Amino acid sequence: MTAPSFTGDSAALVSRVFAGTLLSLALLLAWDHSGLDLWMARGFGSPVGFPLESHWFWRGTLHDDIRWLPWGVELALLAGMVRPFGALRQLAVERRAQLALTTLVSLLVVSTLKLHSLTSCPWELHEFGGTVAYVSHWAWGVRDGGSGGCFPAGHASAGFAFLGGFFAFRHALPRTARRWLAGALLAGLVLGLAQQLRGAHYMSHTLWTAWLCWATAALADNIVSQMISQRPRPAPAQAPSLSTRGR
């Protein structure tokens, strides 16, 4: 992600976003090398598996039952590009498009990485009753013997993909932007935690999904803001001359 450069935007806020993105990346890399992924997984799993894997709430309510809810929200945002409603009425068409399309791009980024991932889920590990050995997702090209496709966390992206709303709203409705940010973070963390308890993901998978969605949204905001700043502005109306006024 390139350093942001906006015209007419809050340089201080843009700098904080960019610095926060880099700092969170550094913290995430530190987490990856801390060994906390396995430590947390062991807190929820046992040699015979994960007791909450098929729990009615963690699997039924927070996985199976709400699987299509985020897509309903996304369809509403796509429709709002043409026929805005609620707070969308106060956004320029470019910002409405940014909100709707950033969500789709974030989902595409996460799903594409999962498609090519060789990392298997915790419930496949030998120490949790499975058949594979633990291999870090940083060991590119190294198979662990399992089904793979577990990195990053896809279910958590159903919440984190909407982080783009923070960037779309912050230009015109900063209070709405903060609420949107809190809601997207809370939804993503809850969905990620549900999968963590079930043995479907490590915590790093959820954290990486959050960072990827945030970075995607920040980059999209950079691009849209520069497009808006470079758009030709209408020439100001000229005041009538004195000779004209006297007629």
VEXDREN-2710 file (C-alpha; in Angstrom, 1 decimal):
% VEXDREN-2710
k/r/px/py/pz
1/MET/0.0/0.0/0.0
2/THR/1.4/3.3/-1.1
3/ALA/1.6/6.3/1.3
4/PRO/-1.5/8.3/1.0
5/SER/-1.5/11.7/-0.7
6/PHE/-4.8/13.5/-0.7
7/THR/-5.8/17.0/-1.7
8/GLY/-8.3/18.7/0.6
9/ASP/-8.4/15.8/3.0
10/SER/-7.3/15.8/6.7
11/ALA/-3.5/15.1/6.4
12/ALA/-3.3/14.3/10.1
13/LEU/-6.1/11.7/9.9
14/VAL/-4.6/10.1/6.8
15/SER/-1.2/9.9/8.4
16/ARG/-2.7/8.2/11.5
17/VAL/-4.5/5.7/9.4
18/PHE/-1.3/4.9/7.4
19/ALA/0.8/4.7/10.6
20/GLY/-1.8/2.5/12.3
21/THR/-1.9/0.1/9.3
22/LEU/1.9/-0.3/9.5
23/LEU/1.9/-0.7/13.3
24/SER/-0.9/-3.3/13.2
25/LEU/1.1/-5.2/10.6
26/ALA/4.2/-5.2/12.8
27/LEU/2.1/-6.5/15.8
28/LEU/0.5/-9.1/13.6
29/LEU/3.9/-10.4/12.5
30/ALA/5.0/-10.5/16.1
31/TRP/1.9/-12.6/17.0
32/ASP/2.7/-15.0/14.2
33/HIS/6.1/-15.7/15.7
34/SER/4.9/-15.8/19.3
35/GLY/3.5/-19.3/19.4
36/LEU/0.2/-18.0/20.8
37/ASP/-1.8/-19.6/18.0
38/LEU/-1.2/-23.2/19.3
39/TRP/-1.4/-22.0/22.9
40/MET/-5.0/-20.7/22.3
41/ALA/-6.0/-23.7/20.3
42/ARG/-4.9/-26.0/23.2
43/GLY/-7.2/-24.0/25.5
44/PHE/-10.3/-25.1/23.4
45/GLY/-9.2/-28.5/22.1
46/SER/-8.1/-31.8/23.5
47/PRO/-6.6/-35.0/22.1
48/VAL/-10.1/-36.1/21.1
49/GLY/-11.0/-32.9/19.3
50/PHE/-12.8/-29.7/20.0
51/PRO/-15.9/-30.2/22.2
52/LEU/-17.6/-27.1/20.8
53/GLU/-17.1/-28.0/17.1
54/SER/-20.8/-28.8/16.6
55/HIS/-22.2/-26.6/19.4
56/TRP/-25.7/-25.3/18.6
57/PHE/-24.7/-21.7/19.2
58/TRP/-21.1/-21.5/17.9
59/ARG/-21.8/-23.6/14.8
60/GLY/-25.6/-23.3/14.4
61/THR/-26.3/-19.7/15.2
62/LEU/-23.0/-18.0/14.5
63/HIS/-22.0/-20.0/11.4
64/ASP/-24.8/-21.8/9.6
65/ASP/-27.7/-19.5/10.4
66/ILE/-26.1/-16.2/9.5
67/ARG/-24.1/-17.3/6.5
68/TRP/-26.3/-15.3/4.1
69/LEU/-26.9/-12.2/6.3
70/PRO/-23.8/-10.3/5.1
71/TRP/-24.7/-10.9/1.5
72/GLY/-28.1/-9.4/2.2
73/VAL/-26.4/-6.3/3.6
74/GLU/-24.1/-6.2/0.6
75/LEU/-27.0/-6.4/-1.9
76/ALA/-28.6/-3.4/0.0
77/LEU/-25.3/-1.4/-0.4
78/LEU/-25.2/-2.2/-4.1
79/ALA/-28.7/-1.1/-4.5
80/GLY/-27.9/2.0/-2.5
81/MET/-25.4/3.1/-5.1
82/VAL/-28.3/3.9/-7.4
83/ARG/-31.1/4.5/-4.9
84/PRO/-29.5/5.7/-1.7
85/PHE/-31.3/5.3/1.6
86/GLY/-30.6/6.4/5.2
87/ALA/-27.1/7.7/5.8
88/LEU/-26.2/6.8/2.2
89/ARG/-28.2/9.8/1.0
90/GLN/-25.5/12.1/2.5
91/LEU/-22.6/10.3/0.6
92/ALA/-21.5/11.3/-2.9
93/VAL/-22.0/8.5/-5.5
94/GLU/-18.3/7.8/-5.5
95/ARG/-18.3/7.1/-1.8
96/ARG/-21.4/4.9/-2.1
97/ALA/-19.6/2.9/-4.8
98/GLN/-16.5/2.8/-2.6
99/LEU/-18.5/1.3/0.3
100/ALA/-20.2/-1.4/-1.7
101/LEU/-17.3/-2.4/-4.0
102/THR/-14.7/-2.3/-1.2
103/THR/-16.7/-5.0/0.6
104/LEU/-16.7/-7.2/-2.5
105/VAL/-12.9/-6.7/-3.1
106/SER/-12.1/-7.5/0.5
107/LEU/-14.1/-10.8/0.3
108/LEU/-12.3/-11.6/-3.0
109/VAL/-8.9/-11.0/-1.5
110/VAL/-9.6/-13.3/1.5
111/SER/-11.2/-16.0/-0.6
112/THR/-8.4/-16.0/-3.2
113/LEU/-5.7/-16.4/-0.5
114/LYS/-7.8/-19.3/1.1
115/LEU/-8.0/-21.0/-2.3
116/HIS/-4.2/-21.2/-2.6
117/SER/-3.5/-21.8/1.1
118/LEU/-1.8/-25.0/2.1
119/THR/-2.6/-24.5/5.8
120/SER/-5.0/-26.9/7.4
121/CYS/-7.4/-26.1/10.3
122/PRO/-6.6/-26.8/13.9
123/TRP/-9.1/-29.7/14.1
124/GLU/-7.0/-31.6/11.6
125/LEU/-3.9/-31.5/13.9
126/HIS/-2.6/-34.8/15.3
127/GLU/-2.6/-33.4/18.8
128/PHE/-6.4/-32.7/18.5
129/GLY/-7.3/-36.1/17.2
130/GLY/-6.5/-35.4/13.5
131/THR/-3.8/-36.7/11.2
132/VAL/-1.6/-33.7/10.3
133/ALA/1.4/-31.9/11.9
134/TYR/1.4/-28.2/12.6
135/VAL/3.0/-26.1/9.8
136/SER/3.1/-22.3/10.0
137/HIS/1.3/-20.5/7.2
138/TRP/4.6/-18.7/6.6
139/ALA/6.1/-22.0/5.4
140/TRP/5.1/-21.4/1.8
141/GLY/5.0/-24.4/-0.4
142/VAL/5.2/-26.8/2.5
143/ARG/2.2/-29.1/2.9
144/ASP/1.1/-30.4/6.3
145/GLY/-0.7/-33.4/4.9
146/GLY/-4.2/-32.0/5.5
147/SER/-6.9/-30.5/3.3
148/GLY/-5.4/-27.0/3.4
149/GLY/-7.5/-23.9/2.5
150/CYS/-7.8/-22.7/6.0
151/PHE/-5.8/-19.4/5.9
152/PRO/-7.0/-16.7/6.4
153/ALA/-10.4/-16.8/8.2
154/GLY/-13.2/-16.7/5.7
155/HIS/-16.1/-16.6/8.1
156/ALA/-14.7/-13.6/10.0
157/SER/-14.5/-11.7/6.7
158/ALA/-18.3/-11.5/6.8
159/GLY/-17.8/-8.8/9.4
160/PHE/-14.4/-7.4/8.6
161/ALA/-15.2/-6.9/4.9
162/PHE/-17.4/-4.0/5.9
163/LEU/-14.6/-2.0/7.4
164/GLY/-14.6/0.0/4.2
165/GLY/-17.7/1.8/5.6
166/PHE/-15.4/3.6/8.0
167/PHE/-13.4/5.1/5.2
168/ALA/-16.5/5.9/3.0
169/PHE/-18.4/7.7/5.8
170/ARG/-15.5/9.5/7.5
171/HIS/-15.3/12.2/4.9
172/ALA/-18.9/13.4/5.5
173/LEU/-20.2/11.6/8.6
174/PRO/-17.4/11.0/11.1
175/ARG/-19.7/9.8/13.8
176/THR/-21.4/7.3/11.5
177/ALA/-17.9/6.2/10.4
178/ARG/-16.9/5.4/14.0
179/ARG/-20.0/3.5/14.6
180/TRP/-19.6/1.5/11.4
181/LEU/-16.0/0.8/12.4
182/ALA/-17.0/-0.5/15.8
183/GLY/-19.8/-2.7/14.3
184/ALA/-17.6/-4.2/11.6
185/LEU/-14.8/-5.0/14.1
186/LEU/-17.2/-6.5/16.7
187/ALA/-18.9/-8.7/14.0
188/GLY/-15.6/-9.9/12.6
189/LEU/-14.2/-10.7/16.1
190/VAL/-17.3/-12.5/17.2
191/LEU/-17.4/-14.6/14.1
192/GLY/-13.7/-15.3/14.3
193/LEU/-14.0/-16.3/17.9
194/ALA/-16.8/-18.7/17.1
195/GLN/-14.5/-20.5/14.6
196/GLN/-11.6/-20.4/17.1
197/LEU/-13.7/-22.2/19.7
198/ARG/-14.8/-24.8/17.2
199/GLY/-11.2/-25.5/16.1
200/ALA/-11.8/-24.2/12.6
201/HIS/-9.2/-21.4/12.7
202/TYR/-6.2/-20.1/14.7
203/MET/-6.4/-16.6/16.1
204/SER/-3.9/-15.4/13.6
205/HIS/-6.2/-16.4/10.8
206/THR/-8.9/-14.0/12.2
207/LEU/-6.3/-11.2/12.8
208/TRP/-4.9/-11.5/9.3
209/THR/-8.4/-11.3/7.8
210/ALA/-9.0/-8.1/9.8
211/TRP/-5.8/-6.6/8.6
212/LEU/-6.3/-7.6/4.9
213/CYS/-9.8/-6.1/4.9
214/TRP/-8.6/-2.9/6.6
215/ALA/-5.6/-2.5/4.2
216/THR/-7.9/-3.1/1.2
217/ALA/-10.3/-0.5/2.4
218/ALA/-7.6/2.0/3.1
219/LEU/-6.1/1.5/-0.4
220/ALA/-9.5/1.9/-2.0
221/ASP/-10.1/5.1/0.0
222/ASN/-6.7/6.4/-1.2
223/ILE/-7.6/5.8/-4.9
224/VAL/-11.2/7.2/-4.6
225/SER/-10.0/10.3/-2.8
226/GLN/-7.4/11.0/-5.4
227/MET/-9.9/10.6/-8.2
228/ILE/-12.2/13.0/-6.5
229/SER/-9.5/15.6/-5.8
230/GLN/-8.4/15.5/-9.5
231/ARG/-11.9/15.9/-10.8
232/PRO/-12.3/19.3/-12.6
233/ARG/-14.2/21.8/-10.5
234/PRO/-16.8/24.1/-12.0
235/ALA/-15.6/27.6/-12.6
236/PRO/-16.9/30.2/-10.1
237/ALA/-19.7/32.5/-11.4
238/GLN/-18.4/36.0/-12.2
239/ALA/-19.9/39.0/-10.5
240/PRO/-21.6/41.4/-12.8
241/SER/-19.6/44.5/-13.7
242/LEU/-20.5/48.0/-12.5
243/SER/-21.6/49.0/-16.0
244/THR/-23.9/46.1/-16.2
245/ARG/-25.5/46.9/-12.8
246/GLY/-26.3/50.4/-13.9
247/ARG/-28.4/49.3/-16.9
END
